[in-house]
Amino acid sequence: MGITGSARCAAENAGIIARADIALIFAAGTTACAYRSFIVFMKTIAIGDAFHEEGNLNTACFLLPPFQGEIKPPAMRVFVDLICMYGVMVETAARKPIGIFDSGVGGLTVVKEVCKNLPHENIIYLGDTARVPYGTRSAQTVQKYAVSNTDFLLTQNIKLLVIACNTASAVAYEKLKGMYRLPIIDVVGPGARAAVAASPTKRIGIIGTDGTILSGAYQKEITRLEPESRIVTQACPLFVPLAEAGWCEKGDEVVLLTARRYLAPLMNSGIDTLVLGCTHYPLLKNAIREVMGPGIRLIDSAEETAKAILKKLDAAGLRNLSETGPDHRFMVSDIPHQFREVGERFLGFRLDSLSQVDLEAMASS
């Protein structure tokens, strides 16, 4: 947004703003965040540097030349106008929703944690139930789906994107970061960091879909963080359809039998920490914990992702602290009634705002 009219004249006449078109590239925060940004703004004037948080379109960027001499009244009015304008923009943009997508119901584990840690945030959730599961697809196909999902969520005026799918995070995160200029959170990084921090012996197990395990994303990130770590992996592809079908009750015999079959190689591997490397898997946490025993630390990627979202929002000045109730909207690409049944049982509230969207049609238009 450029400065025009009397503000431009005042700025230029004051002789301290050589570039009157001050770049205000921002998205939201709170009154507190606006205050912090104001302090940064004033420091920027004093030192003649630029404030910019790399990778965030939703960041305030003030590009000013070095300040020399006292601030004259016309210039002060410009500054006050700018701060007032910025404050209004900050308050408005703070209410933009967080966009979250997954292949199905698994990403609701992230939604639940976001609701717990960031109760005022508006959320738009997209479950690509027409194309679930992602874990058995090629990397190229998952990347195409991830781009399609992101394009749709961008039409909903989101302020931050969460890839609440480990497979998509593993194979499409870098592609999305290169394509879009907005803050993006994946689920692999937070899970890997938490696993390294939690494991006293650095013997870490990872379970996930075929796609996630074969990508090596968790293995690479954990090894980067802790080169001496010893990693054991196990693909558990049937966990996803079990979660999608709602077979999540404690003591379910089918889930327990499946878990025992998949987790047997990990039980005597010497690991002390197990990463639930799929956002569907926390839905089956009771069975996984029963099979693995109390001595194994379970790393829930959903919990860690919510913490990363909070940190990113605060760092970028995007957190919504409005006192008004949050608006949560849910969209799926197929079979909304099944999603509703599982979602309401897991989240503990009614999904009144649930609709179906045709992602294929949107992608081809």
Sequence and secondary structure as in RCSB ss.txt:
>XXXX:A:sequence
MGITGSARCAAENAGIIARADIALIFAAGTTACAYRSFIVFMKTIAIGDAFHEEGNLNTACFLLPPFQGEIKPPA
MRVFVDLICMYGVMVETAARKPIGIFDSGVGGLTVVKEVCKNLPHENIIYLGDTARVPYGTRSAQTVQKYAVSNT
DFLLTQNIKLLVIACNTASAVAYEKLKGMYRLPIIDVVGPGARAAVAASPTKRIGIIGTDGTILSGAYQKEITRL
EPESRIVTQACPLFVPLAEAGWCEKGDEVVLLTARRYLAPLMNSGIDTLVLGCTHYPLLKNAIREVMGPGIRLID
SAEETAKAILKKLDAAGLRNLSETGPDHRFMVSDIPHQFREVGERFLGFRLDSLSQVDLEAMASS
>XXXX:A:secstr
    HHHHHHHHHHTS S            HHHHHHHHHHHHHHHHHT     TT SSS         S   HHH
HHHHHHHHHHHHHHHHHHTTS EEEEESSSTTHHHHHHHHHH TT  EEEEE TTS   TTS HHHHHHHHHHHH
HHHHTTT SEEEE  HHHHHHHHHHHHHH  S EE SHHHHHHHHHHH SS EEEEEE HHHHHHTHHHHHHHHH
 TT EEEEEE TTHHHHHHTT   TT HHHHHHHHHHHHHHHTTT SEEEE STTGGGGHHHHHHHH TTSEEEE
HHHHHHHHHHHHHHHHT     SS   EEEEESS HHHHHHHHHHHHSS   SEEE  HHHHHH 
